[in-house]
Amino acid sequence: MQELYDYLSNKVLLSPDAKDYLNTITSVKEFKKGRVLIKQDQVVNKIFFVLDGCLRSFIYDRNGKEHTLRFAVKNWWISDFIAIYFQEKSSQIVECIKDSRLIEFDVQNLDKFMLLYPEFGDFHRRNMERHIASLHSRILNQLQLSSREQYELFVEQHPDIEKHALNYHIASYLGITQQSLSRIRAAINN
């Protein structure tokens, strides 16, 4: 848990009581590569904070094609926030693409924690606002940038993910084929 407190220390000041309470509602868990944490059509009641490893969320479209929605590496949060917010079953799948060590939060306990310790609620709200802004930027970039520009921006914004993710994960995130990704990389390296 100290890793979480170290991460939070630059963002929010938690009292010793808040830390003690947080210890009672969380657990550190280790998952192997390939482990699915959230399945499609399940009730979502967990949010994960990444201590080590790499995860991704993705969906299948009507034709069975996979689309990676987001990645999560050290100090990132991941879940199906749409399912949580609208209290509906998951439309996304969240899986470990590397062996991962995570802190698991139960949504109801986290909500109660935010009510008891509003400073964490403020942090969480700002964190979700950054997430929404990031998603909006990604949509705009997909509409306005070439595939090469999108890839270059991806590498700039997420330099460590290429160490963890497979080519088809990255290609599906960018909305291109693996062959296009290979061509883009070849053109950049020439």
Secondary structure, 3 states (H helix, E strand, C coil): CHHHHHHHHCCCCCCHHHHHHHHHHEEEEEECCCCEEECCCCCCCEEEEEEECCEEEEEECCCCCEEEEEEECCCCEECCHHHHHHCCCCCCEEEECCCEEEEEEEHHHHHHHHHHCHHHHHHHHHHHHHHHHHHHHHHHHHHHCCHHHHHHHHHHHCCCHHHHCCHHHHHHHHCCCHHHHHHHHHHHHC
